[in-house]
Amino acid sequence: MGLLEKMSNQNKEQSDADAELAHDVLERIEERARKHISPTRVVFASIAVLLMLAASLFVISWVVPYDRVAVDVVYRQGGPGHVVLVELGNDGSRTIEDVDLTIRFIDSDGIEVGRQDFSRDALSAHSSVSGDELELLIDGASVWENYTIEIILYYDSYDSERSERWTHDVGGWTMQLFFDRSSFHFF
């Protein structure tokens, strides 16, 4: 046997030994992984992740300062006339001040048939207001005609004065619901 063949056999034996060692190491890693990753640990890790996500959502909705106003409108018509019910909500994380809301009921010719004005010094975060001051009753107006409900809102937020205006065409149905939201204003 020549020197070259001897070196080749030694390299081959070394490669086989390295492969066997790598295979043994891989088997040990798999055994440890089986011992350390159990279904119980997976369940507890999943619950921990869900709790962290819930905490993050809580921080975003209650701690991070943002403004957002919601106005929900219920329109009803019947024999005696029309009823417009409004709920004003502060969905933001800080108080809004100097709130002025106007509900206008306009006929198809552009003539104002009814109007209700609402004012409040402040509306705290994550709260809403509704009631008699936010109801518009229109007696004697013709039913089954087209009308427009116009909602105009002015308020002071943390950094500036804001205004919103929403219009809704009504008259084709005896009851209609509208959900108006302002855009988010962060910081």
Z-matrix of the N, CA and C atoms (Angstrom, degrees):
N
C 1 1.415
C 2 1.524 1 109.04
N 3 1.295 2 113.40 1 135.39
C 4 1.448 3 118.62 2 -177.23
C 5 1.521 4 111.29 3 -87.74
N 6 1.315 5 114.58 4 168.24
C 7 1.451 6 121.84 5 -179.82
C 8 1.532 7 111.20 6 -60.62
N 9 1.295 8 116.28 7 -39.35
C 10 1.460 9 121.02 8 -179.65
C 11 1.527 10 111.58 9 -64.35
N 12 1.319 11 116.56 10 -41.88
C 13 1.459 12 120.10 11 178.98
C 14 1.516 13 110.66 12 -66.99
N 15 1.347 14 116.61 13 -37.86
C 16 1.450 15 120.65 14 179.18
C 17 1.538 16 110.96 15 -62.84
N 18 1.317 17 116.44 16 -43.93
C 19 1.468 18 120.65 17 179.54
C 20 1.523 19 110.85 18 -66.44
N 21 1.307 20 117.65 19 -36.91
C 22 1.455 21 122.17 20 178.70
C 23 1.524 22 110.39 21 -64.67
N 24 1.330 23 116.69 22 -42.25
C 25 1.465 24 120.44 23 178.78
C 26 1.529 25 110.83 24 -66.12
N 27 1.340 26 117.04 25 -37.82
C 28 1.462 27 120.31 26 178.67
C 29 1.538 28 110.20 27 -65.82
N 30 1.338 29 117.36 28 -42.48
C 31 1.473 30 121.37 29 178.18
C 32 1.525 31 111.06 30 -62.67
N 33 1.347 32 114.76 31 -39.05
C 34 1.456 33 119.29 32 -179.23
C 35 1.525 34 109.93 33 -67.33
N 36 1.342 35 116.80 34 -42.22
C 37 1.455 36 120.91 35 179.06
C 38 1.536 37 110.20 36 -64.63
N 39 1.338 38 115.82 37 -39.95
C 40 1.466 39 120.48 38 179.12
C 41 1.533 40 110.30 39 -64.93
N 42 1.337 41 117.46 40 -42.28
C 43 1.464 42 121.77 41 179.06
C 44 1.521 43 110.66 42 -63.63
N 45 1.342 44 116.22 43 -41.78
C 46 1.461 45 119.48 44 177.70
C 47 1.525 46 111.28 45 -63.81
N 48 1.330 47 116.42 46 -40.15
C 49 1.465 48 120.54 47 178.89
C 50 1.530 49 110.50 48 -65.65
N 51 1.341 50 117.56 49 -41.11
C 52 1.468 51 121.49 50 178.28
C 53 1.531 52 111.13 51 -63.72
N 54 1.325 53 116.21 52 -42.14
C 55 1.463 54 120.20 53 179.92
C 56 1.520 55 110.36 54 -64.59
N 57 1.345 56 115.95 55 -41.12
C 58 1.465 57 119.30 56 179.79
C 59 1.531 58 110.53 57 -66.28
N 60 1.317 59 117.24 58 -39.80
C 61 1.459 60 121.41 59 178.09
C 62 1.534 61 110.70 60 -64.18
N 63 1.321 62 117.67 61 -44.25
C 64 1.472 63 121.68 62 178.25
C 65 1.524 64 110.98 63 -62.10
N 66 1.331 65 116.33 64 -39.11
C 67 1.459 66 120.68 65 178.79
C 68 1.533 67 110.36 66 -65.04
N 69 1.342 68 117.26 67 -41.79
C 70 1.464 69 121.09 68 177.63
C 71 1.527 70 111.75 69 -63.18
N 72 1.330 71 116.70 70 -42.15
C 73 1.472 72 121.17 71 178.85
C 74 1.528 73 110.59 72 -62.67
N 75 1.331 74 116.72 73 -43.46
C 76 1.457 75 121.00 74 179.29
C 77 1.522 76 111.80 75 -62.83
N 78 1.323 77 117.51 76 -40.15
C 79 1.469 78 120.89 77 177.77
C 80 1.528 79 110.82 78 -64.11
N 81 1.325 80 117.85 79 -40.73
C 82 1.472 81 121.35 80 178.60
C 83 1.534 82 110.98 81 -64.21
N 84 1.329 83 116.41 82 -40.38
C 85 1.480 84 119.71 83 178.60
C 86 1.521 85 110.21 84 -64.13
N 87 1.315 86 117.74 85 -42.37
C 88 1.463 87 121.13 86 179.05
C 89 1.528 88 111.26 87 -63.55
N 90 1.338 89 117.27 88 -40.40
C 91 1.462 90 120.83 89 178.79
C 92 1.523 91 110.54 90 -63.22
N 93 1.317 92 116.98 91 -44.49
C 94 1.476 93 120.06 92 179.41
C 95 1.528 94 111.16 93 -64.94
N 96 1.327 95 116.62 94 -39.69
C 97 1.464 96 119.53 95 178.82
C 98 1.521 97 110.48 96 -62.91
N 99 1.318 98 117.45 97 -39.84
C 100 1.466 99 120.44 98 178.02
C 101 1.520 100 110.60 99 -64.05
N 102 1.313 101 117.36 100 -37.17
C 103 1.461 102 121.02 101 -179.15
C 104 1.525 103 111.23 102 -72.08
N 105 1.323 104 117.83 103 -37.32
C 106 1.463 105 121.38 104 -173.03
C 107 1.519 106 113.84 105 -90.29
N 108 1.316 107 119.24 106 -23.97
C 109 1.462 108 121.28 107 179.32
C 110 1.518 109 108.09 108 -104.99
N 111 1.325 110 114.63 109 103.21
C 112 1.461 111 119.73 110 179.67
C 113 1.525 112 108.79 111 -115.59
N 114 1.317 113 118.04 112 162.67
C 115 1.469 114 119.93 113 177.52
C 116 1.531 115 112.51 114 -58.76
N 117 1.315 116 117.54 115 -34.02
C 118 1.471 117 120.69 116 178.40
C 119 1.520 118 110.80 117 -63.73
N 120 1.318 119 116.08 118 -43.14
C 121 1.465 120 119.25 119 178.89
C 122 1.521 121 111.48 120 -65.71
N 123 1.315 122 117.20 121 -37.05
C 124 1.463 123 120.34 122 178.38
C 125 1.528 124 110.20 123 -64.52
N 126 1.334 125 117.65 124 -41.80
C 127 1.474 126 121.41 125 179.04
C 128 1.527 127 109.87 126 -63.61
N 129 1.340 128 117.27 127 -46.67
C 130 1.459 129 119.79 128 -179.60
C 131 1.526 130 111.77 129 -64.81
N 132 1.314 131 117.85 130 -37.32
C 133 1.465 132 120.34 131 177.04
C 134 1.520 133 110.69 132 -65.60
N 135 1.325 134 117.54 133 -39.41
C 136 1.470 135 121.08 134 178.08
C 137 1.524 136 111.16 135 -64.50
N 138 1.321 137 116.99 136 -42.15
C 139 1.467 138 120.81 137 177.70
C 140 1.526 139 110.13 138 -63.71
N 141 1.322 140 117.64 139 -40.78
C 142 1.471 141 120.91 140 178.82
C 143 1.525 142 110.96 141 -62.54
N 144 1.319 143 117.35 142 -41.08
C 145 1.468 144 120.43 143 178.62
C 146 1.524 145 110.22 144 -65.31
N 147 1.336 146 117.64 145 -42.44
C 148 1.468 147 120.34 146 178.08
C 149 1.523 148 111.82 147 -62.21
N 150 1.322 149 117.55 148 -40.42
C 151 1.467 150 120.67 149 177.51
C 152 1.525 151 111.62 150 -64.20
N 153 1.325 152 117.17 151 -38.85
C 154 1.467 153 119.68 152 178.01
C 155 1.526 154 110.70 153 -67.13
N 156 1.326 155 118.00 154 -39.33
C 157 1.471 156 120.63 155 176.77
C 158 1.524 157 111.02 156 -63.93
N 159 1.331 158 117.30 157 -43.07
C 160 1.467 159 120.87 158 178.64
C 161 1.527 160 110.71 159 -62.68
N 162 1.324 161 117.14 160 -41.69
C 163 1.465 162 120.35 161 177.74
C 164 1.521 163 111.05 162 -63.77
N 165 1.319 164 117.22 163 -38.18
C 166 1.465 165 120.85 164 178.13
C 167 1.523 166 110.95 165 -64.35
N 168 1.325 167 117.11 166 -43.37
C 169 1.464 168 120.22 167 177.90
C 170 1.524 169 111.22 168 -63.84
N 171 1.330 170 117.39 169 -38.33
C 172 1.455 171 120.84 170 176.98
C 173 1.526 172 110.41 171 -61.81
N 174 1.313 173 116.56 172 -45.47
C 175 1.468 174 120.25 173 -179.52
C 176 1.526 175 110.10 174 -62.52
N 177 1.329 176 117.49 175 -43.02
C 178 1.464 177 120.22 176 -179.01
C 179 1.517 178 111.09 177 -64.64
N 180 1.338 179 118.40 178 -42.02
C 181 1.462 180 119.39 179 -174.41
C 182 1.524 181 113.99 180 -82.84
N 183 1.328 182 119.40 181 -22.60
C 184 1.455 183 120.00 182 -176.48
C 185 1.525 184 114.41 183 -114.84
N 186 1.300 185 118.47 184 -24.53
C 187 1.457 186 120.18 185 -173.68
C 188 1.525 187 112.18 186 -103.88
N 189 1.327 188 117.79 187 -44.88
C 190 1.460 189 120.76 188 -179.33
C 191 1.531 190 108.59 189 -66.71
N 192 1.318 191 118.72 190 124.24
C 193 1.468 192 120.27 191 -177.38
C 194 1.535 193 112.30 192 -72.48
N 195 1.327 194 115.36 193 123.92
C 196 1.460 195 120.87 194 175.89
C 197 1.519 196 109.22 195 -152.20
N 198 1.332 197 115.10 196 158.23
C 199 1.469 198 121.95 197 178.16
C 200 1.518 199 108.65 198 -115.91
N 201 1.326 200 115.43 199 139.36
C 202 1.453 201 121.52 200 172.04
C 203 1.520 202 107.64 201 -163.48
N 204 1.322 203 115.62 202 130.44
C 205 1.455 204 121.66 203 -177.81
C 206 1.521 205 108.62 204 -116.24
N 207 1.336 206 115.68 205 142.26
C 208 1.460 207 121.76 206 179.13
C 209 1.525 208 109.18 207 -124.45
N 210 1.324 209 115.61 208 138.90
C 211 1.463 210 121.45 209 175.47
C 212 1.529 211 107.16 210 -129.24
N 213 1.331 212 115.54 211 118.67
C 214 1.459 213 121.72 212 177.50
C 215 1.525 214 107.96 213 -105.98
N 216 1.344 215 115.81 214 131.19
C 217 1.466 216 121.28 215 -175.47
C 218 1.524 217 108.82 216 -122.95
N 219 1.336 218 115.28 217 132.39
C 220 1.462 219 121.68 218 172.58
C 221 1.528 220 106.88 219 -117.29
N 222 1.325 221 115.89 220 125.01
C 223 1.466 222 121.63 221 178.83
C 224 1.521 223 108.43 222 -113.63
N 225 1.348 224 115.98 223 132.30
C 226 1.465 225 121.63 224 176.18
C 227 1.515 226 108.68 225 -133.65
N 228 1.323 227 115.66 226 140.95
C 229 1.454 228 119.31 227 173.67
C 230 1.526 229 108.14 228 -131.01
N 231 1.316 230 114.95 229 150.91
C 232 1.454 231 121.45 230 -179.86
C 233 1.511 232 109.75 231 -163.12
N 234 1.320 233 115.57 232 -167.03
C 235 1.465 234 121.54 233 -177.19
C 236 1.512 235 114.80 234 -54.86
N 237 1.336 236 119.34 235 -47.74
C 238 1.469 237 118.66 236 -176.69
C 239 1.521 238 114.41 237 -78.39
N 240 1.315 239 119.59 238 -13.73
C 241 1.468 240 119.89 239 -179.70
C 242 1.516 241 111.95 240 150.15
N 243 1.331 242 114.98 241 -144.04
C 244 1.462 243 122.30 242 -173.91
C 245 1.527 244 109.98 243 -126.54
N 246 1.334 245 115.10 244 149.73
C 247 1.462 246 121.59 245 176.48
C 248 1.532 247 107.80 246 -132.26
N 249 1.325 248 115.98 247 130.97
C 250 1.459 249 122.11 248 175.35
C 251 1.529 250 106.76 249 -121.49
N 252 1.340 251 115.95 250 118.69
C 253 1.458 252 122.34 251 178.91
C 254 1.530 253 108.30 252 -110.74
N 255 1.324 254 116.85 253 134.38
C 256 1.462 255 121.19 254 -176.32
C 257 1.520 256 109.38 255 -128.66
N 258 1.329 257 115.26 256 140.39
C 259 1.459 258 121.73 257 170.87
C 260 1.523 259 107.20 258 -122.46
N 261 1.320 260 116.00 259 125.92
C 262 1.465 261 122.67 260 179.37
C 263 1.518 262 108.42 261 -103.67
N 264 1.319 263 116.28 262 125.40
C 265 1.462 264 120.23 263 -178.89
C 266 1.510 265 112.09 264 -126.01
N 267 1.315 266 115.06 265 139.64
C 268 1.466 267 121.29 266 172.95
C 269 1.524 268 106.59 267 -99.15
N 270 1.323 269 116.94 268 98.35
C 271 1.460 270 121.82 269 -179.60
C 272 1.519 271 112.22 270 -84.70
N 273 1.321 272 117.38 271 -0.43
C 274 1.462 273 121.73 272 -178.42
C 275 1.513 274 112.47 273 -80.29
N 276 1.327 275 115.75 274 176.86
C 277 1.464 276 121.11 275 -177.59
C 278 1.523 277 112.99 276 -99.80
N 279 1.320 278 117.09 277 9.93
C 280 1.467 279 119.81 278 176.08
C 281 1.523 280 109.51 279 -143.88
N 282 1.306 281 116.39 280 160.11
C 283 1.455 282 123.55 281 -175.90
C 284 1.524 283 111.24 282 -68.55
N 285 1.329 284 115.81 283 140.63
C 286 1.467 285 120.50 284 169.94
C 287 1.521 286 107.54 285 -106.03
N 288 1.322 287 116.15 286 149.24
C 289 1.464 288 120.93 287 -174.18
C 290 1.518 289 110.84 288 -126.71
N 291 1.338 290 115.10 289 166.12
C 292 1.471 291 123.38 290 178.83
C 293 1.532 292 110.97 291 47.85
N 294 1.313 293 115.29 292 58.33
C 295 1.459 294 122.17 293 -175.92
C 296 1.522 295 109.01 294 -85.68
N 297 1.328 296 116.00 295 124.76
C 298 1.464 297 122.58 296 175.18
C 299 1.522 298 108.07 297 -127.92
N 300 1.347 299 116.38 298 122.61
C 301 1.452 300 121.60 299 -179.19
C 302 1.527 301 108.09 300 -126.39
N 303 1.318 302 116.27 301 133.17
C 304 1.458 303 122.24 302 178.25
C 305 1.521 304 108.79 303 -122.31
N 306 1.335 305 115.09 304 131.03
C 307 1.461 306 121.78 305 175.39
C 308 1.528 307 106.30 306 -110.36
N 309 1.324 308 116.24 307 121.61
C 310 1.469 309 120.41 308 179.24
C 311 1.527 310 109.12 309 -118.69
N 312 1.327 311 116.19 310 140.13
C 313 1.462 312 122.79 311 176.58
C 314 1.525 313 106.37 312 -116.99
N 315 1.343 314 116.21 313 114.74
C 316 1.465 315 122.07 314 -169.86
C 317 1.525 316 108.67 315 -119.96
N 318 1.343 317 116.43 316 135.45
C 319 1.467 318 119.05 317 178.75
C 320 1.531 319 110.79 318 -81.79
N 321 1.335 320 116.10 319 -179.57
C 322 1.472 321 120.85 320 -174.93
C 323 1.523 322 112.82 321 -68.67
N 324 1.343 323 118.50 322 -15.95
C 325 1.467 324 121.99 323 177.13
C 326 1.534 325 112.24 324 -90.44
N 327 1.330 326 116.97 325 0.25
C 328 1.459 327 120.81 326 179.85
C 329 1.512 328 113.90 327 86.55
N 330 1.319 329 117.63 328 11.50
C 331 1.465 330 121.78 329 -179.68
C 332 1.529 331 109.04 330 -92.54
N 333 1.331 332 115.05 331 131.89
C 334 1.457 333 120.39 332 179.17
C 335 1.527 334 109.46 333 -72.74
N 336 1.339 335 116.34 334 119.83
C 337 1.463 336 122.46 335 -178.82
C 338 1.521 337 110.72 336 -93.41
N 339 1.335 338 117.15 337 -33.86
C 340 1.458 339 120.81 338 179.74
C 341 1.516 340 110.34 339 -153.20
N 342 1.353 341 114.01 340 157.60
C 343 1.468 342 118.89 341 -176.82
C 344 1.525 343 108.89 342 -152.90
N 345 1.327 344 115.63 343 142.61
C 346 1.459 345 121.54 344 175.25
C 347 1.519 346 107.62 345 -137.29
N 348 1.331 347 117.63 346 129.14
C 349 1.460 348 122.83 347 178.69
C 350 1.523 349 109.35 348 -111.27
N 351 1.323 350 115.42 349 141.44
C 352 1.458 351 122.06 350 -179.67
C 353 1.524 352 108.49 351 -133.99
N 354 1.329 353 115.93 352 134.95
C 355 1.471 354 121.22 353 177.67
C 356 1.520 355 109.53 354 -134.13
N 357 1.317 356 114.60 355 145.95
C 358 1.456 357 120.03 356 176.59
C 359 1.519 358 107.50 357 -150.99
N 360 1.331 359 116.24 358 141.54
C 361 1.463 360 120.90 359 -179.68
C 362 1.523 361 112.00 360 -65.01
N 363 1.341 362 117.47 361 -42.67
C 364 1.460 363 120.69 362 -177.59
C 365 1.520 364 109.80 363 -154.80
N 366 1.314 365 114.63 364 151.53
C 367 1.465 366 122.05 365 174.57
C 368 1.525 367 106.20 366 -132.61
N 369 1.331 368 115.78 367 114.42
C 370 1.466 369 119.91 368 -173.73
C 371 1.529 370 112.11 369 -69.41
N 372 1.318 371 115.20 370 165.25
C 373 1.467 372 122.05 371 -177.03
C 374 1.520 373 111.12 372 -62.91
N 375 1.313 374 115.65 373 144.97
C 376 1.466 375 123.74 374 176.46
C 377 1.528 376 112.05 375 54.30
N 378 1.310 377 116.34 376 42.85
C 379 1.466 378 120.77 377 177.79
C 380 1.517 379 109.28 378 -136.98
N 381 1.330 380 115.85 379 167.33
C 382 1.462 381 120.52 380 179.35
C 383 1.517 382 109.21 381 -143.59
N 384 1.325 383 114.15 382 165.31
C 385 1.460 384 120.34 383 179.49
C 386 1.528 385 108.23 384 -140.10
N 387 1.317 386 115.44 385 142.08
C 388 1.461 387 122.21 386 174.71
C 389 1.526 388 106.93 387 -152.89
N 390 1.307 389 116.71 388 178.08
C 391 1.459 390 119.30 389 178.41
C 392 1.513 391 111.85 390 134.51
N 393 1.333 392 115.15 391 -164.79
C 394 1.464 393 121.44 392 -174.82
C 395 1.528 394 112.73 393 -59.67
N 396 1.331 395 117.18 394 -33.60
C 397 1.468 396 119.75 395 -179.10
C 398 1.523 397 112.52 396 -69.67
N 399 1.332 398 116.43 397 -16.54
C 400 1.454 399 120.95 398 -179.71
C 401 1.532 400 111.47 399 -113.84
N 402 1.331 401 116.15 400 28.97
C 403 1.461 402 122.30 401 175.30
C 404 1.522 403 108.98 402 -114.15
N 405 1.304 404 114.85 403 138.87
C 406 1.462 405 120.53 404 175.75
C 407 1.523 406 107.62 405 -122.20
N 408 1.336 407 116.09 406 117.18
C 409 1.464 408 122.20 407 179.06
C 410 1.517 409 108.47 408 -108.90
N 411 1.323 410 116.77 409 127.84
C 412 1.463 411 121.71 410 179.04
C 413 1.517 412 107.33 411 -120.35
N 414 1.329 413 116.61 412 104.93
C 415 1.458 414 122.04 413 179.64
C 416 1.513 415 110.08 414 -90.46
N 417 1.308 416 115.88 415 142.56
C 418 1.458 417 121.47 416 172.09
C 419 1.506 418 115.83 417 80.84
N 420 1.311 419 119.62 418 -7.99
C 421 1.464 420 119.64 419 178.23
C 422 1.518 421 108.72 420 -73.85
N 423 1.298 422 115.62 421 146.74
C 424 1.460 423 121.68 422 -177.25
C 425 1.523 424 110.94 423 -65.09
N 426 1.324 425 116.12 424 137.52
C 427 1.450 426 119.94 425 176.48
C 428 1.515 427 109.68 426 -91.76
N 429 1.321 428 116.97 427 166.63
C 430 1.456 429 125.37 428 -179.96
C 431 1.526 430 113.04 429 62.44
N 432 1.310 431 116.01 430 27.47
C 433 1.460 432 121.09 431 170.13
C 434 1.519 433 107.41 432 -115.17
N 435 1.306 434 116.47 433 164.09
C 436 1.465 435 120.37 434 -179.70
C 437 1.518 436 110.75 435 -84.61
N 438 1.318 437 114.43 436 131.99
C 439 1.456 438 122.20 437 178.12
C 440 1.527 439 108.44 438 -132.52
N 441 1.321 440 115.79 439 169.10
C 442 1.460 441 122.12 440 176.16
C 443 1.517 442 108.44 441 -128.23
N 444 1.325 443 115.11 442 131.85
C 445 1.461 444 121.00 443 172.02
C 446 1.521 445 106.19 444 -100.02
N 447 1.322 446 115.58 445 126.88
C 448 1.467 447 120.49 446 179.02
C 449 1.521 448 108.49 447 -117.96
N 450 1.324 449 115.84 448 127.08
C 451 1.460 450 122.50 449 177.69
C 452 1.529 451 107.25 450 -112.63
N 453 1.328 452 116.02 451 122.46
C 454 1.467 453 121.79 452 178.83
C 455 1.527 454 107.34 453 -120.25
N 456 1.325 455 115.91 454 126.30
C 457 1.459 456 121.10 455 -175.67
C 458 1.523 457 110.02 456 -128.43
N 459 1.325 458 115.81 457 130.00
C 460 1.467 459 122.97 458 173.43
C 461 1.529 460 107.28 459 -123.81
N 462 1.331 461 116.75 460 137.66
C 463 1.458 462 120.59 461 176.11
C 464 1.520 463 109.52 462 -158.72
N 465 1.324 464 114.38 463 159.59
C 466 1.457 465 121.59 464 175.70
C 467 1.516 466 108.02 465 -102.88
N 468 1.317 467 114.96 466 124.19
C 469 1.457 468 119.25 467 174.89
C 470 1.518 469 107.76 468 -99.98
N 471 1.283 470 116.35 469 -170.44
C 472 1.462 471 121.71 470 -174.54
C 473 1.525 472 112.79 471 -57.37
N 474 1.330 473 117.47 472 -39.86
C 475 1.456 474 119.24 473 -172.41
C 476 1.527 475 114.84 474 -115.90
N 477 1.328 476 118.29 475 -11.25
C 478 1.464 477 117.71 476 -176.47
C 479 1.527 478 110.85 477 -164.30
N 480 1.332 479 113.96 478 172.71
C 481 1.462 480 120.39 479 173.07
C 482 1.524 481 108.17 480 -86.70
N 483 1.310 482 115.68 481 139.59
C 484 1.461 483 120.21 482 -179.44
C 485 1.519 484 109.20 483 -127.59
N 486 1.332 485 114.31 484 154.21
C 487 1.462 486 119.53 485 175.85
C 488 1.522 487 108.81 486 -141.88
N 489 1.305 488 115.08 487 147.61
C 490 1.460 489 122.65 488 179.04
C 491 1.525 490 107.87 489 -135.94
N 492 1.325 491 115.90 490 149.43
C 493 1.465 492 120.96 491 177.65
C 494 1.520 493 107.68 492 -143.86
N 495 1.330 494 115.28 493 125.94
C 496 1.461 495 121.05 494 177.65
C 497 1.529 496 108.58 495 -128.36
N 498 1.318 497 116.59 496 140.58
C 499 1.467 498 121.24 497 175.75
C 500 1.527 499 108.66 498 -126.84
N 501 1.329 500 114.35 499 146.26
C 502 1.461 501 120.89 500 -179.70
C 503 1.529 502 108.72 501 -139.22
N 504 1.331 503 115.98 502 127.81
C 505 1.458 504 121.02 503 175.76
C 506 1.521 505 108.64 504 -85.25
N 507 1.331 506 115.97 505 128.92
C 508 1.469 507 121.82 506 -177.59
C 509 1.522 508 109.50 507 -131.61
N 510 1.327 509 115.47 508 170.96
C 511 1.456 510 120.88 509 175.31
C 512 1.512 511 113.70 510 126.46
N 513 1.313 512 118.30 511 -19.90
C 514 1.457 513 121.09 512 -178.60
C 515 1.520 514 113.92 513 -83.90
N 516 1.321 515 117.46 514 -17.61
C 517 1.451 516 122.44 515 -177.69
C 518 1.525 517 109.65 516 -129.63
N 519 1.319 518 116.71 517 156.80
C 520 1.466 519 119.48 518 178.92
C 521 1.521 520 111.83 519 -74.97
N 522 1.331 521 117.01 520 -24.28
C 523 1.466 522 120.37 521 178.41
C 524 1.526 523 109.20 522 -143.46
N 525 1.332 524 115.95 523 134.82
C 526 1.451 525 121.43 524 177.00
C 527 1.522 526 109.31 525 -139.36
N 528 1.340 527 115.98 526 146.41
C 529 1.464 528 122.66 527 179.44
C 530 1.520 529 109.12 528 -120.07
N 531 1.324 530 115.73 529 140.74
C 532 1.457 531 121.11 530 178.38
C 533 1.523 532 108.40 531 -135.04
N 534 1.336 533 116.23 532 138.53
C 535 1.459 534 122.13 533 -179.23
C 536 1.529 535 107.84 534 -125.91
N 537 1.318 536 115.79 535 104.44
C 538 1.463 537 121.70 536 -177.36
C 539 1.526 538 109.55 537 -103.31
N 540 1.336 539 116.03 538 137.13
C 541 1.459 540 122.02 539 179.35
C 542 1.523 541 109.28 540 -133.58
N 543 1.303 542 115.75 541 137.49
C 544 1.458 543 119.03 542 173.02
C 545 1.526 544 108.01 543 -81.45
N 546 1.312 545 115.68 544 168.40
C 547 1.464 546 119.30 545 178.47
C 548 1.539 547 109.35 546 -77.87
N 549 1.333 548 115.54 547 160.52
C 550 1.455 549 120.79 548 177.46
C 551 1.523 550 109.66 549 -73.15
N 552 1.323 551 115.69 550 139.41
C 553 1.470 552 122.56 551 173.72
C 554 1.525 553 106.77 552 -126.88
N 555 1.340 554 116.98 553 104.72
C 556 1.453 555 121.13 554 -177.85
C 557 1.519 556 111.50 555 -87.98
N 558 1.295 557 115.02 556 146.54
C 559 1.466 558 124.98 557 176.55
C 560 1.474 559 109.16 558 53.83
